[in-house]
């Protein structure tokens, strides 16, 4: 029980961090790699989705995954109002891909852990 509460608090803090970093001017990761911000989007939303998968029962975790997806879309529109930030459909795709990957990865890893414990 305590473990899932810690994960839930971590998810809420992570959502807050993603919102803050998405709406701050000039908060892009410094890198010489082209489109490295897409990698950052993918990782951040994989993290949000994976934490949701681990912190809540499946039916509630799905809700959190949809929230993360909606958040990624909404924040892209909000970035049109932030100086030095811009709207990007490709960022939305990176966010959505991250949500799907995080969910898939955690479902595979936790499934293997449960099988290992049952044996």
C-alpha positions in Angstrom: 0.0 0.0 0.0 2.8 2.4 0.9 4.6 1.6 -2.3 1.6 2.5 -4.5 1.1 5.8 -2.5 4.8 6.7 -3.1 4.3 5.9 -6.8 1.2 8.1 -6.9 2.9 11.0 -5.3 5.8 10.5 -7.8 3.3 10.5 -10.6 1.7 13.8 -9.4 5.1 15.4 -9.0 6.2 14.2 -12.4 3.1 15.7 -14.0 3.9 19.0 -12.3 7.4 18.9 -13.6 6.3 18.1 -17.1 3.8 21.0 -17.0 6.4 23.4 -15.7 9.1 22.4 -18.2 6.6 22.5 -21.0 5.5 26.1 -20.2 8.8 27.7 -19.3 10.4 29.8 -22.1 13.8 28.3 -23.2 13.3 25.0 -21.3 14.5 22.8 -24.1 17.3 20.3 -23.4 20.6 21.6 -24.6 21.9 19.3 -27.3 23.7 19.1 -30.6 21.4 16.2 -31.6 18.7 17.3 -34.0 15.2 17.0 -32.6 16.5 16.0 -29.2 13.4 17.5 -27.7 11.4 14.7 -29.3 13.5 12.2 -27.3 12.8 14.2 -24.1 9.1 14.2 -24.9 9.1 10.5 -25.5 11.0 9.8 -22.2 8.9 12.1 -20.1 5.6 10.6 -21.3 6.9 7.1 -21.1 7.7 7.8 -17.5 4.3 9.3 -16.8 2.5 6.3 -18.3 4.8 3.7 -16.7 4.3 5.3 -13.2 0.6 5.3 -13.7 0.7 1.6 -14.7 2.6 0.7 -11.5 0.7 3.0 -9.1 -2.9 2.3 -9.8 -5.1 -0.8 -10.6 -5.5 -1.3 -14.4 -8.8 0.5 -14.8 -7.6 3.6 -12.9 -4.2 3.4 -14.5 -5.8 3.6 -18.0 -7.5 6.9 -16.9 -4.1 8.3 -15.9 -2.6 7.2 -19.2 -5.4 9.0 -21.0 -4.8 12.1 -18.8 -1.1 12.0 -19.7 -2.0 11.8 -23.4 -4.5 14.7 -23.1 -2.0 16.7 -21.1 0.6 16.3 -23.9 -1.8 17.5 -26.5 -3.1 20.4 -24.3 0.4 21.6 -23.4 1.4 21.8 -27.0 -1.5 24.1 -27.7 -0.6 26.2 -24.6 2.9 26.5 -25.8 1.6 28.7 -28.6 1.0 31.4 -25.9 4.5 31.1 -24.4 7.4 33.2 -25.7 10.1 31.2 -27.4 7.9 28.1 -27.4 6.0 26.7 -30.3 3.2 24.3 -31.2 4.4 21.0 -32.8 2.4 18.0 -34.0 5.6 16.0 -33.9 5.9 16.7 -30.2 2.3 15.4 -29.8 3.3 12.3 -31.6 6.4 11.9 -29.4 4.2 12.3 -26.3 1.6 9.7 -27.6 4.4 7.3 -28.6 5.9 7.7 -25.1 2.6 7.0 -23.4 2.1 3.8 -25.4 5.7 2.6 -24.9 5.7 3.3 -21.2 2.5 1.3 -20.8 3.7 -1.5 -23.0 7.1 -1.7 -21.2 5.7 -1.8 -17.7 3.0 -4.3 -18.6 5.7 -6.6 -20.0 8.1 -6.1 -17.1 5.5 -6.5 -14.4 4.0 -9.5 -16.1 7.4 -11.2 -16.0 7.9 -10.3 -12.4 4.5 -11.8 -11.5 5.3 -15.0 -13.4 8.7 -15.2 -11.7 7.1 -14.9 -8.3 4.5 -17.5 -9.0 7.1 -20.1 -9.9 
